[in-house]
Amino acid sequence: MGAMAFRRENSANGSSQRELPGVSGAMAEMIRAFDWSETSLGPISEWPVHLKAAVRLMLPARAQIVLFWGPEFVALYNDAYAPTIGDKHPRALGRPARENWSELWGDLEPLLRSVLETGATVFAKDRPFYIERHGYPEDVCFDISYSPVHNDLGKVDGVLCIVSETTDRVVAQRELSVAQERLSLALNTAGMVGAFDWHVQTDKFYADPRFAAMFSVDAGKAEAGVPIAQYLAGVHPEDAERVGESFNRAVATGEKLVEEYRLLPKDGANRWVEARGECRYDEDGKPVRFLGVVVDITDHKEADQRQQLLFQEMNHRVKNMFAVFRGMVNLSARSARTPEEMAESLRGRLEALMQAKDLVRPGLIESGHAQDERTTMNALVQAILQPYADGSRERIVASGPEVQVGANAAASLALTLHESATNAAKYGALSDPNGAIRVEWERRGDRLHLEWEETGGPLIVAPPQTRGFGSILVDRSIAGQLGGAIEYQWLRPGLKLTLTVPLSRLER
């Protein structure tokens, strides 16, 4: 219908070129040439003043504008708008909107009708629409402002739609958001705390909110830039001077910064980080900016510390094992009448010791390696102390009720009993043929109470002046793993040890 409409208008109305004076452009000429007499608007010469005014306002505008007029929402639009509707142009000109926007009419009509009926402007940013303008479906986005066009009596006769397609920007933002999420996930997985940008001459240190929080700097101040001293104040006092010197040296020499240090404790825990960066200089060699990143290496440091502790503990155990073997040999030699009897006695003790080895685990380091099944206090005490009994019922006396012990707690208790027995064999009651140990335990309220008392060994003149690695390991195991407490009383007849552990922790 479009081409015929243009020809008839030209032939029927030679004065059409004089309509809408003062405006030019492809759409202006197309509107002048169109046969409007076949539409509900009628010839241009008969258009109401406010319609002509709206069209003359729309045509020269650089903004994308479409005017929907009357109850049928007949479409008129400018040059800027035409490309946004693809192959709907030019057939959409002068036709009711329903004909050419049928695929989104269920969405578009309520918007237009609300403006036509209420006179209220509809505004939205990045408003999504579904449209078919190039022969295939598209999900697009527009910033829209749909405004009413009133006549002299205040009645709304049309809707002036100023739009701006934002599809590319919205898609780019979505892609950027996804990329940032992936980058953030990758950085978090790698332990990245954040990046920093220190403007050396003005002493403005810029960082993102997460970075600032790690150093106890206000996020708002971090974005505006603060002196580097405020970040150094968040470094552990024992490391702060070294870190400051490293920054100064990197600025002065141009060498790259690589520094590991601790931050001030939060919630009682130290955080280890590694800073890497380098200084940038201007043409005169003056330091301008220092760029870098900080990575959280706490897990790595703690793993190193656990490894070192494990090596120390292994070394300690080897030394203790030789001391125990030496004691067993001495005990067997004193009591045996023949070499064969000594060999048999020593073999039995060594086999008993090996049977107990699976219970003697450093729960402080790898509690997951402890026994998987539950045991009882009686079974645990017997397994650990049997190698030291020397065949005598009076040598080690253990008594107490049946108390269930979980796998994790068994590791810590086995470690404690083993360390105590080893020390007794080296220095205490078990180092003397007449020495003895009494081990008793009972429930007291919600806690297990255990007493270890040595008698008959060398008299104690004074408590030991230093603590060995084994004692430190026991304290950490009982307090850290079980939430319990251990007390040593260095009495003259022998050591008395008191141990308390919450029953709830004992069953784990």
Buried (B, 14 or more C-beta within 10 A) or exposed (E): EBEEBBEBBBEEBEEBEEBBEEBEEEBBBBBBBBBBBBBEBEBBEEBBEBBBEBBBBBBBEEEBBBBBBBEBBBBBBBBBBBEBBEEBBBBBBBBBBEEBBEBBBEBBBEBBEBBBEEEEEBEEEBBEBEBBBEEEEEEBBBBBBBBBBEEEEEEBBBBBBBBBBBBEEBEEEEEEEEEEEEEEEEBEEEBBBBBBBBBBEEEBBBBBBBBBBBBEBEEEEBEEBBEBEBBBBBBBEEBBEEBBEBBEEBBEEEEEBEBBBBBBEEEEEEBBBBBEBBBEEEEEEEBBBBEBBBBBBBEBBEEEEEEEBBEEBEEBBEBBEEBBBEBBBEBBEEBBEEEEEBEEBBEBBBEBBEEBEBBBBBBBBEBEEBBEEBBBBBBBBBBBBBBBBBEEEEBBBBEBEEBEBBBBBBBBBBBBBBBBBBBBBBBBBBBBBEBBBBBBBBEEEEBBBBBBBBBBBEEBEEEEEEEBBBBBBBBBBBBEBBEBEBEBEEEEEBBBBBBBBBBEBBBB
